[in-house]
């Protein structure tokens, strides 16, 4: 007897409503660079983009090889270290929030997600979610908002 259903988050329950991934990436990095500038960190934008790309690419390779996702805050910490910039937990959390702001604001559930989750819940199935998104914080905040929205309807 099936007692639980496990879902992946992205492209199973919903997706980010953005059609230009390259532009999304550029907007995210611009926002991060703006954040560092607002913190009075003298950051060369082109150098930051290059180091982020290198560190992120290496993290992706490691993730594939080791089947472990490297959290985005670890990637940002490495980028700041490579650029000889100070990093504290508060800054890393801010960077993570800024980096995921656009996807969070542009998240849409698929048409049948609400109904499916409500029907499974009504039948007392345990529901679980897995995701390889590089931010546990983003996933938790997104799920919290989706659950609140489901309760409203």
Number of C-alpha atoms within 10 A of each C-alpha: 3 6 9 13 13 10 13 13 19 15 10 11 18 16 16 16 14 13 8 8 10 10 11 15 13 12 14 19 20 17 17 22 21 16 16 18 14 10 10 9 13 11 15 11 16 10 11 19 17 12 18 20 14 13 19 19 13 14 19 16 14 14 14 11 9 9 11 12 17 19 15 21 19 16 20 22 20 18 22 18 12 13 15 9 14 10 14 8 10 9 17 18 15 14 23 22 17 19 22 17 14 18 18 19 11 11 16 15 17 12 10 10 15 17 11 12 17 13 12 14 14 9 10 11 14 12 13 11 12 11 13 16 15 17 18 13 14 18 19 11 12 17 14 12 13 16 13 11 11 14 10 7 6
